[in-house]
Amino acid sequence: MDRGNARECCDGAGAVPIVKAPFPYHLDETSFGFDWGPAIVERVVSDERHGVVICVRSPRGRVDIRVTPSGKIVVTQERAHG
């Protein structure tokens, strides 16, 4: 898989192999996203001016992914303190 082509893996145009993890993680749907093993994935906010924000967090940090209305992707990462 060419990891440099995000469009290929996101829109289903390219074949993405399904690989089973050596240890299964349980997937729980939540009101705003899902919990998957140590990761929590949530939709945070959306509006017409700023676009949408999705958050991926774990006990050790957080990544916010904002997609602007024009399609630009802005990534912000924070590390957990302690």
URPE-V847324 format. One record per residue. N is the residue number from 1. RES is the residue in three letters. SS is DSSP state (H for helix, E for strand, - for the rest). Layout:
n,res,ss
N,RES,SS
N,RES,SS
//
This chain:
n,res,ss
1,MET,-
2,ASP,-
3,ARG,-
4,GLY,-
5,ASN,-
6,ALA,H
7,ARG,H
8,GLU,H
9,CYS,H
10,CYS,H
11,ASP,-
12,GLY,-
13,ALA,-
14,GLY,-
15,ALA,-
16,VAL,-
17,PRO,-
18,ILE,-
19,VAL,-
20,LYS,-
21,ALA,-
22,PRO,-
23,PHE,-
24,PRO,-
25,TYR,-
26,HIS,-
27,LEU,E
28,ASP,E
29,GLU,E
30,THR,-
31,SER,-
32,PHE,-
33,GLY,E
34,PHE,E
35,ASP,E
36,TRP,E
37,GLY,-
38,PRO,-
39,ALA,E
40,ILE,E
41,VAL,E
42,GLU,E
43,ARG,E
44,VAL,E
45,VAL,E
46,SER,E
47,ASP,E
48,GLU,-
49,ARG,-
50,HIS,-
51,GLY,E
52,VAL,E
53,VAL,E
54,ILE,E
55,CYS,E
56,VAL,E
57,ARG,E
58,SER,E
59,PRO,-
60,ARG,-
61,GLY,E
62,ARG,E
63,VAL,E
64,ASP,E
65,ILE,E
66,ARG,E
67,VAL,E
68,THR,-
69,PRO,-
70,SER,-
71,GLY,-
72,LYS,-
73,ILE,E
74,VAL,E
75,VAL,E
76,THR,E
77,GLN,E
78,GLU,E
79,ARG,E
80,ALA,-
81,HIS,-
82,GLY,-
//
